């Protein structure tokens, strides 16, 4: 292959790559909403979901919303205060609704 053709192909490949990299990334608008229906028991430091997995509150507003709607299942202390880390096996209230 001729030297000028190689140079032209390499320059074309490099400029195409640079143009691709220079384009801004486009992302979809993603909204993650808190679903209080997954919470079994809430504490001031997080909550147990109904599958017995522990989570920290992502936002203070989520804890407040759950507490206001489910006062009988929200405890204003750390989950480690209770026996078993706060999981209340005998209070599976969501199964009786």
N, C-alpha and C positions, 0 to 999 in steps of 0.2 A: 504494500500500500504506500502511496505517496506520502511524504512527510507533511505537506500542507493539508492533505485530507485528514490525516490522523489528528493534526492540531485542531482542525475545524470540528471534527467529531468530539474530541475531548472538550473543547470549549463549549460546544452545544450541550453536552451532557452535564458539564459543571454549571452552566447558566440555568439549565432546566431544574437542577437540584436546588440551586439557590433560590429560584423563584418559588419553588414549592415550599421550602422552609420559611420563606418570608411571609407566607400567607398566615393570617391570624387563625388560631384554632376556634372553631365554632362549637359551642356546647348548647345542648337543650336546657331550657329552664327547668330545673328539677326542684320539686318541693317535697320535703319529707315531713309528713304530718304525724303527730303523736296520736295514737289510738288508745284511749283510756280503757277500751274494752279488753285489752290484753293483760291489764294489771290485775293481779290477784290481791296483793297486799302492798300498801305503800308506806314508806318510812321517810323521814326527812333527808336521808342520804341516798335513797333510791327505791327500787321496787322489785318484787318478785313477779314474774309473769305467770300465766296459768300453766305453763309447761315446766315450772320450777327452775327457771333461769333468772339469775340476779342481773339487774341493770341499774346504772346510775341515771338519775334524771338528766336529760339532755338540756333542759331549760327549767328554770325556776317556775315559769308559768305552767308547765305541765304538772308539776307537783301540786301547785295551788289548785288547778282545775280538778285534778283527781280528788284532792282532799275535800273540796267543796261538794263534789258530786257523790262521794263515797266515804263520808265521815266514819262510818262503822268499820271501815277496812283501812283506815289511814292512822298511823301512829306517829306522834310528834317526838320521835327519838330515833337513834340509830338502830338499824336492824340487828346489830350484834348484841344489843341489850337483851333481846329475847332468846330463850332456849332455841337451838336449831337455827340460829341466824334469822329468826323471824318468820320462817316458813310455818304456816299453820295448817297442817294436814287435816285436822278435824274441822276446819272452816272452809270447805270447798263450796262456798255459797253459789258460785256460778253454775254448778252442776244441777242445782235445784230450781233454777229459773225457767 
